[in-house]
Amino acid sequence: MPAAPAGPAPRRRSVLTALAALVPLTASGCAAREHPAPAPGPRPPARDALVMLIPHAEKPYPGATGEDDEGNEDPGSLAGRGRRRAGELHRLFGPAHGAPLPRPAALFAAGGPPSAPARCRQTLAPLATALRVPVQDRFAHGAEAGAARAALDAPAPVLLCWEPAGIPRLVHALGAHRVRGLPAAWPDRSDLVWTLTRSRGNWTFRELPQRLLPGDGDGDAR
């Protein structure tokens, strides 16, 4: 008798071969579902920080003008008393032994475009010369989030001089807005220093008087 046709056998072997090839893939998929990747570990704690805040020194009274660095009248510059205060800041933070506050390793001032008021930069300029530390003024008033990130990334201690209206936003951006003792309303004064210290992830706050010029107040000394 003639032999049966051999056509279906190769097709059947091809199907079986394909199914066999899928078995390891299916098994590996099940294994992946049964053994998920380990969850990421806890975040490292935030490093310690010391941030010192001061408002800019005295600005001109309404209707008066200050002077820019070239001696020209400028309403966005410091008044004469503000210039005198700026020249005395080295007694608080300066290189001399016995200064009541630590020497800053980084200086930040509210700056921004050339049209922005120069009061914060002018306040820190004499201190920057005494310390030989440059003033970083690339963040404008209103860019407190960026300034806070840069300050926390900088070597400590850090001193920031800022527009008074932006200081609450700056403290919030630092993550220190829930600290006990913060003023309910930040005083509009140029003769205070506020320190924020982060240790083991927790912030503490102090308010200190500058006592640099006649007429300066004592502050709350918290």
FENBEL-V539278 format. One line per field, one symbol per residue. phi: phi as a letter, one per 20 degrees, with the letter a starting at -180 (. if undefined). psi: psi as a letter, one per 30 degrees, with the letter a starting at -180 (. if undefined). burial: # if it has 9 or more other ideal C-beta (glycine too) atoms within 8 Angstrom, else .. Layout:
phi: ???
psi: ???
burial: ???
This chain:
phi: .ffffefffgffffffffffffgfffffffffffcfffffffffffffbcdddcfffgeffgndcecffenefbfedffgfffffgfdfffedffffnffcfffebcccfcofgffgefffffegfffffelcfeecfdegodfffffffffeffefcdddcfgfefgffffffndfdffofffcffecddccddcddclndeccbdcffldcgnfeemelf
psi: kklkkgefeeeeeeeeeeeeffeeeeeeeeeeefilkkkklkkklkllljkkkklllklllkfllakafggkkjfgllleeeeeeefffffeglfkkgkfllkkfkkkkkcalfflkgeeeeefeeeeeefhklkjhfklkfheeeeeeeefflkllkkkklkeffeeeeeeffggfgkkfkkekkkilgglkkkjkjkhfkklkkkkkehelkfklfafh.
burial: ................................................#########.##.....###.....#.####.######.###.###....#.#.##########...#############.##.#.###.###.##..######.#.#########.##..#####.##.#..#.......#########....#.######.##..#..#...
